[in-house]
């Protein structure tokens, strides 16, 4: 099965932008539906955005119009472009891959801190 490694997190000021990447290896990336999730301290993990194998996307209401999820199957990579970041976007961001049989694979997470 695929292994997932996130990168691109860091400290950014409110209103700034970051692009997260999730690199896949060891499996057939294009067969996976992919998603970005986040977990803030003391809160449950929540869905941010997801993209199907065919490229259909959907977003949490809190990030609509600010975040864009995309995938490059040739590069085995998932992306999350985050614009107009807010302090409440501070969290550890995880990518997840899901096969049609329900098998799920998670990355280790990357921390995003939105602070002045």
PLY file of the C-alpha trace (Angstrom):
ply
format ascii 1.0
element vertex 116
property float x
property float y
property float z
element edge 115
property int vertex1
property int vertex2
end_header
0.00 0.00 0.00
1.02 3.60 -0.46
3.03 5.55 2.11
2.28 9.26 2.54
4.61 12.06 3.68
3.37 15.62 4.21
5.51 18.75 3.94
5.15 22.51 3.62
3.87 23.46 7.05
5.31 26.28 9.10
4.68 29.63 10.73
2.76 32.21 8.70
1.13 35.52 9.51
-2.64 35.98 9.29
-3.61 36.69 5.70
-0.63 34.77 4.37
-0.40 31.65 2.22
1.13 28.21 2.40
1.13 25.22 0.08
1.14 21.78 1.63
2.33 18.72 -0.26
1.70 15.04 0.36
4.11 12.74 -1.47
3.04 9.16 -2.08
5.29 6.18 -2.62
5.05 2.43 -2.75
1.61 2.19 -4.27
-0.59 3.25 -7.17
-1.45 6.81 -6.19
-4.09 7.33 -8.86
-6.25 4.59 -7.37
-6.67 6.48 -4.11
-9.27 9.07 -3.21
-7.30 11.67 -1.25
-8.09 14.14 1.47
-6.62 16.73 3.79
-7.65 16.70 7.44
-6.57 18.84 10.35
-6.50 18.59 14.10
-6.11 21.57 16.40
-5.00 21.15 20.02
-7.87 19.86 22.13
-10.14 19.33 19.14
-11.17 16.39 17.01
-9.67 15.76 13.61
-11.81 17.29 10.86
-12.04 17.10 7.10
-10.62 20.11 5.26
-10.92 19.04 1.62
-10.95 15.93 -0.50
-10.46 14.99 -4.11
-11.66 11.83 -5.78
-9.73 9.62 -8.17
-11.50 11.50 -10.97
-10.64 14.92 -9.58
-13.98 15.82 -8.01
-13.42 18.09 -5.04
-15.31 19.21 -1.98
-14.42 21.45 0.94
-15.34 22.20 4.49
-17.43 25.37 4.70
-14.74 27.02 6.82
-12.17 26.89 4.00
-14.30 27.34 0.89
-12.92 30.10 -1.31
-9.59 30.14 0.54
-8.14 26.63 0.12
-7.66 24.60 -3.05
-6.96 20.88 -3.16
-5.31 19.34 -6.21
-3.44 16.25 -7.24
-0.72 15.44 -9.77
-0.89 11.72 -10.50
2.26 11.90 -12.64
4.18 13.17 -9.61
2.29 11.02 -7.07
1.58 14.15 -5.06
-1.40 15.77 -3.39
-1.46 19.52 -2.71
-3.35 21.97 -0.55
-2.99 25.65 -1.46
-4.03 27.72 1.55
-4.65 31.45 1.11
-6.00 34.13 3.44
-4.94 32.08 6.43
-6.54 32.78 9.79
-5.41 31.98 13.33
-8.18 29.40 13.53
-6.51 27.46 10.69
-3.69 26.60 13.11
-3.51 22.81 13.33
-1.59 19.74 12.34
-2.59 18.87 8.78
-2.75 15.25 7.65
-3.28 13.70 4.26
-5.25 10.49 3.86
-5.62 8.07 1.00
-8.60 5.76 0.63
-9.07 2.83 -1.73
-12.45 1.66 -3.04
-12.31 -1.31 -0.64
-12.16 1.08 2.31
-8.47 0.72 3.11
-7.15 3.99 4.55
-3.59 5.29 4.79
-2.55 8.37 6.79
0.53 10.52 6.69
2.36 11.68 9.80
1.16 15.29 9.64
2.67 18.73 9.18
2.12 21.64 11.56
0.64 24.92 10.36
0.81 27.85 12.79
-0.98 31.06 11.82
0.16 33.79 14.16
1.45 37.35 14.17
0 1
1 2
2 3
3 4
4 5
5 6
6 7
7 8
8 9
9 10
10 11
11 12
12 13
13 14
14 15
15 16
16 17
17 18
18 19
19 20
20 21
21 22
22 23
23 24
24 25
25 26
26 27
27 28
28 29
29 30
30 31
31 32
32 33
33 34
34 35
35 36
36 37
37 38
38 39
39 40
40 41
41 42
42 43
43 44
44 45
45 46
46 47
47 48
48 49
49 50
50 51
51 52
52 53
53 54
54 55
55 56
56 57
57 58
58 59
59 60
60 61
61 62
62 63
63 64
64 65
65 66
66 67
67 68
68 69
69 70
70 71
71 72
72 73
73 74
74 75
75 76
76 77
77 78
78 79
79 80
80 81
81 82
82 83
83 84
84 85
85 86
86 87
87 88
88 89
89 90
90 91
91 92
92 93
93 94
94 95
95 96
96 97
97 98
98 99
99 100
100 101
101 102
102 103
103 104
104 105
105 106
106 107
107 108
108 109
109 110
110 111
111 112
112 113
113 114
114 115
